[in-house]
Amino acid sequence: MSKIQAVILAGGKGSRLRPYTTILPKPLMPLGGFPIAEIIIRRLRRFGITNIVISTGHLAELIEAFFGSGKKWGVKISYIREDTPRGTAGALRLVKNPEKDFLVINGDILTDISFSELLKFHKIKDNIATITIKERKVLTDFGVIETNALGELTDYIEKPEHKSFVSTGIYIFNTRCLEYIRPNESVGMPKLMLRMKNAGETISCFPTNSLWLDLGRLDDFEEAQAIFTKHQKRFLVE
C-alpha cells in the first residue's frame, strides 16, 4: 500500500454515551476488552499505515496516556489537542507536515473496510477528497399517508422502507483541502465538503459493502459488542 498518513478524530465528548463518557473518552470505550481506537489502530497497521495522528479534546490526557508513542502496536503516534472544539474538520488545520494524501477516520467506528481499496480509488479519481459511503435502510414505524391538494387520500403505504447513502466517517483528503479551513475555525465535515464543492472542487464518493457501525449511541454500541465478540479475528487479524 502506498505511504499514507492517518488522522483519528478522537476529540468529541461522546454526549450520546453518557454517563460512561463522563469519565472515559469515547475512543477508549471497550469492545471485547479492546478500546475502539485500538481496534482502529490495529486495522490501520494491518494495511501498513503506521504514521498516525490522534486529534484529542475531551479527556485528552487519558487517550495520550493509553496509546503513548504507539510503539506497542508497531506504529508512530503523534497528537494534536483541541483546546477549544474545532468540529470534525477544523482540527485538520492543526496537523503538522501532513502528507500529500491522508486518511481521516472517526475514532468511534467499527469496520473491516479495506483501506488499500479506498486509497486505490482515491488515487484513480485524483480529486481533493473522497468520502466513504454506505447504503442504509430505514424502516418507518408508521403507515405513511399521501394526499392531494384537496386533502384526499392518494396512497397509504404501510411502514415503508427508505434507502439512502450515509457517510461512514472515513475519508481521504489531498492537502489542498486545508486551504478551505480557516485558522482556528470550528467546522464540520458536511460544511467543508459543500464549501469545496461550491468552489468548483470535485468530491469523490467510495461506496462500500464492508461491515460498518457508528458507535455513537448506546444501542449501536451494544450491537457492536455482539458483532465484535463473534467476529473478533476479522477485525484484529495481523
MIDOSE-1310 file (N, C-alpha, C; in nm, 2 decimals, decimal comma, always signed):
residues 238
mski	+0,08/-0,12/+0,00/+0,00/+0,00/+0,00/+0,09/+0,12/+0,00; +0,05/+0,22/-0,08/+0,13/+0,35/-0,08/+0,13/+0,41/+0,05; +0,24/+0,49/+0,08/+0,26/+0,56/+0,20/+0,14/+0,66/+0,22; +0,08/+0,65/+0,34/-0,03/+0,75/+0,37/-0,03/+0,77/+0,52
qavi	-0,07/+0,88/+0,56/-0,08/+0,92/+0,70/-0,23/+0,90/+0,74; -0,25/+0,87/+0,86/-0,39/+0,86/+0,91/-0,41/+0,96/+1,03; -0,53/+1,02/+1,03/-0,57/+1,11/+1,14/-0,69/+1,05/+1,20; -0,69/+1,01/+1,33/-0,80/+0,96/+1,40/-0,87/+1,08/+1,48
lagg	-0,99/+1,10/+1,46/-1,06/+1,21/+1,52/-1,12/+1,16/+1,66; -1,06/+1,20/+1,77/-1,10/+1,15/+1,90/-1,12/+1,26/+2,00; -1,17/+1,37/+1,95/-1,18/+1,49/+2,04/-1,32/+1,51/+2,09; -1,42/+1,43/+2,04/-1,56/+1,46/+2,08/-1,59/+1,42/+2,23
kgsr	-1,70/+1,47/+2,28/-1,74/+1,45/+2,42/-1,82/+1,32/+2,43; -1,87/+1,26/+2,32/-1,95/+1,14/+2,33/-2,08/+1,16/+2,41; -2,15/+1,27/+2,39/-2,26/+1,30/+2,47/-2,37/+1,19/+2,47; -2,39/+1,12/+2,36/-2,49/+1,02/+2,35/-2,46/+0,89/+2,42
lrpy	-2,34/+0,88/+2,47/-2,30/+0,76/+2,55/-2,28/+0,79/+2,70; -2,33/+0,91/+2,74/-2,33/+0,94/+2,88/-2,42/+0,84/+2,96; -2,39/+0,80/+3,08/-2,28/+0,86/+3,17/-2,14/+0,81/+3,15; -2,13/+0,70/+3,07/-2,00/+0,64/+3,05/-1,89/+0,73/+3,01
ttil	-1,92/+0,82/+2,92/-1,82/+0,91/+2,87/-1,79/+1,03/+2,95; -1,85/+1,04/+3,07/-1,81/+1,15/+3,16/-1,68/+1,12/+3,23; -1,64/+0,99/+3,23/-1,51/+0,95/+3,29/-1,42/+0,88/+3,20; -1,47/+0,85/+3,08/-1,39/+0,78/+2,98/-1,42/+0,83/+2,84
pkpl	-1,32/+0,88/+2,77/-1,34/+0,93/+2,63/-1,39/+0,82/+2,54; -1,48/+0,85/+2,45/-1,55/+0,75/+2,37/-1,45/+0,66/+2,30; -1,34/+0,71/+2,24/-1,24/+0,62/+2,17/-1,18/+0,51/+2,26; -1,19/+0,53/+2,40/-1,14/+0,42/+2,49/-1,25/+0,33/+2,54
mplg	-1,37/+0,35/+2,50/-1,48/+0,26/+2,53/-1,45/+0,12/+2,48; -1,46/+0,02/+2,56/-1,41/-0,11/+2,52/-1,51/-0,20/+2,44; -1,45/-0,27/+2,34/-1,53/-0,38/+2,27/-1,45/-0,51/+2,30; -1,51/-0,60/+2,37/-1,44/-0,72/+2,40/-1,31/-0,71/+2,46
gfpi	-1,29/-0,60/+2,54/-1,16/-0,58/+2,61/-1,07/-0,49/+2,54; -1,10/-0,45/+2,42/-1,01/-0,36/+2,34/-1,08/-0,23/+2,32; -1,01/-0,12/+2,35/-1,07/+0,01/+2,32/-1,10/+0,03/+2,17; -1,20/+0,10/+2,14/-1,24/+0,12/+2,00/-1,13/+0,17/+1,92
aeii	-1,06/+0,27/+1,97/-0,95/+0,33/+1,89/-0,83/+0,23/+1,87; -0,81/+0,14/+1,97/-0,71/+0,04/+1,95/-0,74/-0,05/+1,83; -0,87/-0,09/+1,82/-0,91/-0,17/+1,71/-0,88/-0,10/+1,57; -0,91/+0,03/+1,57/-0,89/+0,11/+1,45/-0,74/+0,11/+1,42
irrl	-0,65/+0,13/+1,52/-0,51/+0,14/+1,50/-0,46/+0,00/+1,45; -0,51/-0,10/+1,50/-0,47/-0,24/+1,46/-0,50/-0,26/+1,31; -0,62/-0,21/+1,27/-0,67/-0,22/+1,13/-0,58/-0,14/+1,04; -0,54/-0,02/+1,09/-0,45/+0,07/+1,01/-0,32/+0,00/+0,99
rrfg	-0,26/-0,05/+1,10/-0,13/-0,12/+1,09/-0,14/-0,24/+1,00; -0,25/-0,31/+1,00/-0,28/-0,43/+0,91/-0,25/-0,39/+0,76; -0,29/-0,26/+0,73/-0,27/-0,22/+0,59/-0,14/-0,13/+0,57; -0,05/-0,14/+0,66/+0,08/-0,07/+0,65/+0,07/+0,07/+0,68
itni	-0,03/+0,12/+0,74/-0,04/+0,26/+0,78/+0,01/+0,28/+0,92; +0,13/+0,33/+0,93/+0,20/+0,34/+1,06/+0,22/+0,48/+1,11; +0,20/+0,58/+1,03/+0,21/+0,72/+1,07/+0,07/+0,77/+1,11; +0,05/+0,78/+1,24/-0,09/+0,81/+1,29/-0,09/+0,93/+1,37
vist	-0,18/+1,02/+1,35/-0,21/+1,14/+1,43/-0,34/+1,12/+1,50; -0,35/+1,15/+1,63/-0,47/+1,14/+1,70/-0,51/+1,28/+1,75; -0,63/+1,33/+1,70/-0,68/+1,46/+1,74/-0,76/+1,44/+1,87; -0,72/+1,50/+1,98/-0,78/+1,48/+2,11/-0,85/+1,61/+2,16
ghla	-0,94/+1,60/+2,25/-1,00/+1,71/+2,31/-1,05/+1,67/+2,45; -1,17/+1,61/+2,46/-1,23/+1,57/+2,58/-1,15/+1,46/+2,64; -1,11/+1,48/+2,77/-1,03/+1,38/+2,84/-0,90/+1,33/+2,76; -0,84/+1,43/+2,70/-0,73/+1,40/+2,61/-0,61/+1,33/+2,68
elie	-0,59/+1,36/+2,80/-0,48/+1,30/+2,87/-0,49/+1,15/+2,89; -0,61/+1,10/+2,90/-0,63/+0,96/+2,91/-0,60/+0,89/+2,78; -0,64/+0,95/+2,67/-0,61/+0,89/+2,54/-0,46/+0,89/+2,51; -0,39/+1,00/+2,54/-0,25/+1,01/+2,52/-0,17/+0,92/+2,61
affg	-0,22/+0,90/+2,74/-0,15/+0,81/+2,83/-0,16/+0,66/+2,78; -0,28/+0,63/+2,73/-0,30/+0,49/+2,69/-0,22/+0,45/+2,57; -0,22/+0,53/+2,47/-0,15/+0,50/+2,34/-0,01/+0,54/+2,33; +0,03/+0,64/+2,41/+0,17/+0,69/+2,41/+0,22/+0,71/+2,27
sgkk	+0,34/+0,66/+2,25/+0,41/+0,68/+2,12/+0,36/+0,58/+2,01; +0,28/+0,48/+2,05/+0,23/+0,38/+1,96/+0,32/+0,26/+1,94; +0,44/+0,26/+2,00/+0,54/+0,16/+1,98/+0,48/+0,02/+2,01; +0,39/+0,01/+2,11/+0,33/-0,12/+2,15/+0,26/-0,18/+2,03
wgvk	+0,21/-0,10/+1,94/+0,13/-0,15/+1,82/+0,21/-0,15/+1,69; +0,34/-0,11/+1,70/+0,42/-0,10/+1,58/+0,39/+0,01/+1,49; +0,34/+0,12/+1,55/+0,31/+0,24/+1,48/+0,37/+0,36/+1,55; +0,37/+0,48/+1,48/+0,42/+0,60/+1,54/+0,30/+0,70/+1,55
isyi	+0,27/+0,73/+1,68/+0,16/+0,82/+1,71/+0,20/+0,95/+1,76; +0,14/+1,06/+1,70/+0,16/+1,19/+1,75/+0,02/+1,25/+1,78; +0,02/+1,36/+1,85/-0,11/+1,41/+1,89/-0,13/+1,56/+1,86; -0,25/+1,60/+1,83/-0,29/+1,74/+1,83/-0,41/+1,75/+1,92
redt	-0,40/+1,85/+2,01/-0,50/+1,87/+2,11/-0,58/+2,00/+2,08; -0,71/+1,98/+2,08/-0,81/+2,09/+2,05/-0,83/+2,16/+2,19; -0,78/+2,27/+2,21/-0,80/+2,35/+2,33/-0,95/+2,40/+2,33; -1,00/+2,43/+2,22/-1,14/+2,46/+2,20/-1,19/+2,37/+2,09
prgt	-1,32/+2,32/+2,09/-1,37/+2,23/+1,99/-1,36/+2,29/+1,85; -1,31/+2,21/+1,76/-1,28/+2,26/+1,62/-1,38/+2,19/+1,52; -1,47/+2,11/+1,57/-1,56/+2,04/+1,48/-1,49/+1,92/+1,41; -1,56/+1,84/+1,33/-1,50/+1,72/+1,27/-1,40/+1,75/+1,17
agal	-1,39/+1,87/+1,11/-1,30/+1,91/+1,01/-1,19/+2,01/+1,05; -1,23/+2,10/+1,14/-1,14/+2,21/+1,18/-1,01/+2,17/+1,24; -1,01/+2,05/+1,31/-0,88/+2,00/+1,37/-0,78/+1,97/+1,26; -0,82/+1,94/+1,14/-0,72/+1,91/+1,04/-0,62/+2,02/+1,01
rlvk	-0,65/+2,14/+1,04/-0,56/+2,25/+1,03/-0,44/+2,24/+1,12; -0,46/+2,16/+1,23/-0,36/+2,15/+1,33/-0,25/+2,05/+1,30; -0,28/+1,96/+1,20/-0,19/+1,86/+1,17/-0,06/+1,92/+1,11; +0,05/+1,88/+1,17/+0,18/+1,93/+1,12/+0,24/+1,85/+1,01
npek	+0,29/+1,91/+0,91/+0,35/+1,85/+0,80/+0,27/+1,73/+0,74; +0,14/+1,75/+0,71/+0,06/+1,64/+0,65/+0,11/+1,59/+0,52; +0,10/+1,46/+0,50/+0,14/+1,41/+0,37/+0,04/+1,45/+0,26; +0,08/+1,43/+0,13/+0,00/+1,48/+0,02/-0,14/+1,43/+0,03
dflv	-0,16/+1,30/+0,06/-0,29/+1,24/+0,08/-0,29/+1,18/+0,22; -0,39/+1,21/+0,29/-0,40/+1,15/+0,43/-0,54/+1,10/+0,45; -0,55/+0,99/+0,53/-0,68/+0,93/+0,56/-0,73/+0,99/+0,69; -0,86/+1,01/+0,70/-0,92/+1,06/+0,82/-1,03/+0,97/+0,86
ingd	-1,03/+0,93/+0,99/-1,13/+0,83/+1,04/-1,18/+0,87/+1,18; -1,31/+0,87/+1,19/-1,37/+0,89/+1,33/-1,32/+0,79/+1,42; -1,30/+0,83/+1,55/-1,24/+0,74/+1,65/-1,35/+0,65/+1,72; -1,47/+0,64/+1,66/-1,58/+0,57/+1,73/-1,65/+0,48/+1,63
iltd	-1,58/+0,42/+1,54/-1,65/+0,33/+1,44/-1,58/+0,19/+1,44; -1,66/+0,09/+1,41/-1,61/-0,04/+1,39/-1,63/-0,08/+1,25; -1,52/-0,12/+1,18/-1,53/-0,15/+1,04/-1,42/-0,25/+1,00; -1,45/-0,32/+0,89/-1,35/-0,41/+0,84/-1,31/-0,37/+0,69
isfs	-1,33/-0,24/+0,67/-1,31/-0,19/+0,53/-1,16/-0,21/+0,49; -1,14/-0,22/+0,36/-1,01/-0,24/+0,31/-0,96/-0,09/+0,28; -0,86/-0,05/+0,36/-0,81/+0,09/+0,34/-0,73/+0,09/+0,20; -0,67/-0,02/+0,16/-0,60/-0,02/+0,04/-0,69/+0,00/-0,08
ellk	-0,81/-0,06/-0,08/-0,90/-0,04/-0,19/-0,95/+0,11/-0,19; -0,97/+0,16/-0,07/-1,02/+0,30/-0,06/-0,91/+0,40/-0,12; -0,78/+0,37/-0,08/-0,68/+0,46/-0,13/-0,66/+0,44/-0,28; -0,67/+0,32/-0,33/-0,66/+0,30/-0,48/-0,76/+0,38/-0,55
fhki	-0,89/+0,37/-0,50/-1,00/+0,45/-0,56/-0,97/+0,60/-0,56; -0,92/+0,65/-0,45/-0,89/+0,79/-0,44/-0,78/+0,83/-0,54; -0,68/+0,75/-0,55/-0,56/+0,78/-0,64/-0,61/+0,79/-0,79; -0,70/+0,69/-0,82/-0,75/+0,69/-0,96/-0,84/+0,82/-0,99
kdni	-0,92/+0,85/-0,90/-1,01/+0,97/-0,92/-0,93/+1,10/-0,91; -0,83/+1,10/-0,82/-0,74/+1,22/-0,81/-0,81/+1,35/-0,79; -0,91/+1,34/-0,70/-0,98/+1,46/-0,66/-0,94/+1,51/-0,52; -0,99/+1,62/-0,48/-0,95/+1,68/-0,35/-0,98/+1,60/-0,23
atit	-1,09/+1,52/-0,24/-1,14/+1,44/-0,13/-1,22/+1,32/-0,17; -1,22/+1,22/-0,09/-1,30/+1,10/-0,11/-1,38/+1,07/+0,02; -1,51/+1,05/+0,01/-1,59/+1,02/+0,12/-1,63/+0,87/+0,10; -1,61/+0,79/+0,21/-1,66/+0,65/+0,20/-1,81/+0,65/+0,24
iker	-1,89/+0,59/+0,16/-2,04/+0,59/+0,18/-2,09/+0,45/+0,19; -2,20/+0,43/+0,26/-2,26/+0,30/+0,27/-2,42/+0,32/+0,26; -2,48/+0,23/+0,19/-2,63/+0,24/+0,19/-2,69/+0,19/+0,32; -2,78/+0,27/+0,37/-2,86/+0,23/+0,49/-3,00/+0,23/+0,46
kvlt	-3,07/+0,13/+0,52/-3,22/+0,12/+0,51/-3,28/+0,16/+0,64; -3,38/+0,25/+0,63/-3,45/+0,30/+0,75/-3,60/+0,26/+0,73; -3,65/+0,19/+0,83/-3,79/+0,15/+0,83/-3,88/+0,25/+0,91; -3,98/+0,30/+0,84/-4,07/+0,39/+0,91/-4,17/+0,31/+1,00
dfgv	-4,18/+0,35/+1,12/-4,26/+0,27/+1,22/-4,41/+0,29/+1,20; -4,46/+0,38/+1,11/-4,60/+0,41/+1,09/-4,64/+0,39/+0,95; -4,77/+0,38/+0,93/-4,82/+0,39/+0,79/-4,82/+0,53/+0,74; -4,77/+0,55/+0,62/-4,75/+0,68/+0,57/-4,86/+0,71/+0,47
ietn	-4,93/+0,83/+0,50/-5,04/+0,87/+0,42/-5,00/+0,98/+0,32; -5,04/+0,96/+0,19/-5,01/+1,07/+0,09/-5,15/+1,12/+0,04; -5,15/+1,25/+0,03/-5,28/+1,32/-0,01/-5,26/+1,41/-0,13; -5,37/+1,45/-0,19/-5,36/+1,55/-0,30/-5,39/+1,69/-0,24
alge	-5,40/+1,79/-0,32/-5,41/+1,93/-0,28/-5,55/+1,95/-0,20; -5,64/+1,86/-0,22/-5,77/+1,87/-0,16/-5,78/+1,79/-0,03; -5,67/+1,73/+0,01/-5,66/+1,66/+0,13/-5,72/+1,52/+0,12; -5,73/+1,47/+0,00/-5,79/+1,34/-0,03/-5,68/+1,23/-0,04
ltdy	-5,71/+1,11/+0,01/-5,61/+1,01/+0,01/-5,57/+0,97/-0,13; -5,44/+0,97/-0,16/-5,39/+0,92/-0,28/-5,31/+0,79/-0,27; -5,25/+0,77/-0,15/-5,18/+0,64/-0,13/-5,17/+0,62/+0,03; -5,16/+0,50/+0,06/-5,15/+0,46/+0,20/-5,04/+0,35/+0,20
iekp	-4,92/+0,38/+0,25/-4,81/+0,29/+0,25/-4,78/+0,24/+0,39; -4,79/+0,11/+0,42/-4,77/+0,06/+0,55/-4,62/+0,04/+0,58; -4,57/+0,12/+0,67/-4,43/+0,11/+0,72/-4,33/+0,10/+0,61; -4,32/+0,20/+0,52/-4,23/+0,20/+0,41/-4,08/+0,19/+0,45
ehks	-4,00/+0,14/+0,36/-3,86/+0,14/+0,39/-3,79/+0,24/+0,29; -3,70/+0,32/+0,35/-3,63/+0,42/+0,27/-3,48/+0,39/+0,27; -3,42/+0,40/+0,15/-3,28/+0,37/+0,13/-3,20/+0,50/+0,10; -3,09/+0,52/+0,16/-3,01/+0,64/+0,13/-2,86/+0,60/+0,16
fvst	-2,77/+0,68/+0,11/-2,63/+0,66/+0,13/-2,59/+0,76/+0,25; -2,51/+0,71/+0,34/-2,46/+0,79/+0,45/-2,31/+0,79/+0,45; -2,26/+0,89/+0,52/-2,11/+0,90/+0,53/-2,07/+0,80/+0,64; -1,96/+0,73/+0,62/-1,92/+0,63/+0,73/-1,82/+0,70/+0,82
giyi	-1,78/+0,82/+0,80/-1,68/+0,89/+0,88/-1,54/+0,84/+0,85; -1,52/+0,80/+0,72/-1,39/+0,76/+0,67/-1,36/+0,83/+0,54; -1,25/+0,91/+0,54/-1,23/+1,00/+0,43/-1,08/+0,99/+0,39; -1,05/+1,03/+0,26/-0,91/+1,06/+0,22/-0,91/+1,20/+0,16
fntr	-0,82/+1,28/+0,21/-0,81/+1,42/+0,16/-0,67/+1,44/+0,10; -0,67/+1,53/+0,00/-0,55/+1,59/-0,05/-0,52/+1,71/+0,03; -0,40/+1,74/+0,06/-0,37/+1,86/+0,15/-0,43/+1,99/+0,10; -0,47/+2,00/-0,03/-0,53/+2,12/-0,08/-0,66/+2,15/+0,00
cley	-0,72/+2,05/+0,07/-0,84/+2,08/+0,14/-0,81/+2,18/+0,26; -0,69/+2,18/+0,31/-0,66/+2,27/+0,42/-0,68/+2,42/+0,38; -0,67/+2,45/+0,25/-0,69/+2,59/+0,20/-0,83/+2,63/+0,23; -0,93/+2,54/+0,25/-1,07/+2,57/+0,27/-1,11/+2,57/+0,42
irpn	-1,01/+2,56/+0,51/-1,04/+2,56/+0,65/-0,96/+2,68/+0,71; -1,03/+2,78/+0,76/-0,97/+2,90/+0,82/-0,90/+2,87/+0,95; -0,79/+2,94/+0,98/-0,72/+2,92/+1,11/-0,82/+2,94/+1,22; -0,81/+2,85/+1,32/-0,89/+2,85/+1,44/-1,04/+2,83/+1,42
esvg	-1,08/+2,79/+1,30/-1,22/+2,77/+1,26/-1,27/+2,64/+1,32; -1,39/+2,65/+1,37/-1,47/+2,53/+1,40/-1,56/+2,50/+1,29; -1,54/+2,38/+1,22/-1,62/+2,35/+1,11/-1,64/+2,20/+1,10; -1,76/+2,15/+1,06/-1,78/+2,01/+1,04/-1,76/+1,96/+0,90
mpkl	-1,75/+1,83/+0,89/-1,72/+1,77/+0,76/-1,83/+1,81/+0,65; -1,96/+1,80/+0,68/-2,05/+1,84/+0,58/-2,03/+1,98/+0,52; -2,01/+2,08/+0,61/-1,99/+2,21/+0,57/-1,86/+2,23/+0,48; -1,75/+2,16/+0,53/-1,63/+2,16/+0,45/-1,65/+2,10/+0,31
mlrm	-1,71/+1,99/+0,30/-1,73/+1,92/+0,18/-1,81/+2,01/+0,08; -1,92/+2,07/+0,13/-2,00/+2,16/+0,04/-1,93/+2,29/+0,01; -1,84/+2,33/+0,10/-1,76/+2,45/+0,07/-1,67/+2,43/-0,05; -1,60/+2,31/-0,05/-1,51/+2,27/-0,15/-1,59/+2,25/-0,28
knag	-1,70/+2,18/-0,27/-1,78/+2,16/-0,39/-1,83/+2,29/-0,46; -1,88/+2,38/-0,37/-1,93/+2,51/-0,43/-1,82/+2,59/-0,48; -1,69/+2,56/-0,45/-1,58/+2,64/-0,50/-1,53/+2,57/-0,63; -1,60/+2,47/-0,68/-1,56/+2,41/-0,80/-1,48/+2,28/-0,79
etis	-1,45/+2,23/-0,67/-1,38/+2,11/-0,65/-1,47/+1,99/-0,67; -1,41/+1,87/-0,70/-1,49/+1,75/-0,72/-1,46/+1,66/-0,60; -1,57/+1,62/-0,54/-1,56/+1,53/-0,42/-1,60/+1,39/-0,47; -1,52/+1,29/-0,45/-1,55/+1,15/-0,49/-1,62/+1,08/-0,38
cfpt	-1,70/+0,98/-0,41/-1,77/+0,90/-0,31/-1,74/+0,75/-0,34; -1,69/+0,69/-0,24/-1,65/+0,55/-0,25/-1,75/+0,46/-0,18; -1,84/+0,39/-0,25/-1,94/+0,30/-0,19/-1,87/+0,17/-0,14; -1,91/+0,13/-0,02/-1,86/+0,01/+0,04/-1,97/-0,08/+0,09
nslw	-1,95/-0,21/+0,08/-2,04/-0,31/+0,14/-1,97/-0,37/+0,27; -1,86/-0,31/+0,31/-1,79/-0,36/+0,43/-1,88/-0,34/+0,56; -1,85/-0,42/+0,66/-1,92/-0,41/+0,78/-1,88/-0,27/+0,84; -1,98/-0,20/+0,89/-1,96/-0,07/+0,95/-2,06/-0,04/+1,05
ldlg	-2,02/+0,01/+1,17/-2,11/+0,05/+1,27/-2,06/+0,18/+1,34; -2,14/+0,28/+1,35/-2,11/+0,40/+1,42/-2,15/+0,38/+1,57; -2,06/+0,40/+1,66/-2,09/+0,36/+1,80/-2,13/+0,48/+1,88; -2,19/+0,58/+1,82/-2,22/+0,70/+1,89/-2,34/+0,69/+1,99
rldd	-2,42/+0,59/+1,97/-2,54/+0,57/+2,06/-2,53/+0,44/+2,13; -2,60/+0,43/+2,25/-2,58/+0,31/+2,33/-2,63/+0,19/+2,27; -2,74/+0,19/+2,19/-2,79/+0,07/+2,13/-2,70/+0,02/+2,02; -2,63/+0,12/+1,95/-2,53/+0,08/+1,85/-2,41/+0,02/+1,91
feea	-2,37/+0,07/+2,03/-2,26/+0,02/+2,10/-2,28/-0,12/+2,15; -2,40/-0,15/+2,19/-2,44/-0,28/+2,24/-2,44/-0,38/+2,12; -2,49/-0,34/+2,00/-2,49/-0,42/+1,88/-2,34/-0,45/+1,84; -2,26/-0,35/+1,85/-2,12/-0,37/+1,81/-2,05/-0,47/+1,91
qaif	-2,08/-0,47/+2,03/-2,03/-0,57/+2,13/-2,05/-0,71/+2,08; -2,17/-0,74/+2,04/-2,21/-0,87/+1,99/-2,14/-0,91/+1,86; -2,13/-0,81/+1,77/-2,06/-0,84/+1,64/-1,91/-0,86/+1,66; -1,85/-0,78/+1,75/-1,71/-0,79/+1,77/-1,67/-0,92/+1,84
tkhq	-1,75/-0,96/+1,93/-1,73/-1,08/+2,00/-1,74/-1,20/+1,91; -1,83/-1,20/+1,81/-1,85/-1,31/+1,72/-1,74/-1,31/+1,61; -1,69/-1,19/+1,57/-1,60/-1,18/+1,45/-1,47/-1,11/+1,49; -1,42/-1,14/+1,62/-1,30/-1,07/+1,67/-1,18/-1,08/+1,58
krfl	-1,16/-1,20/+1,53/-1,04/-1,23/+1,44/-1,05/-1,15/+1,31; -1,17/-1,12/+1,27/-1,19/-1,05/+1,14/-1,14/-0,90/+1,16; -1,15/-0,85/+1,28/-1,11/-0,71/+1,30/-0,96/-0,70/+1,34; -0,91/-0,80/+1,41/-0,78/-0,79/+1,47/-0,67/-0,87/+1,40
ve	-0,71/-0,94/+1,29/-0,61/-1,02/+1,22/-0,49/-0,93/+1,18; -0,37/-0,99/+1,20/-0,25/-0,92/+1,17/-0,20/-0,95/+1,03
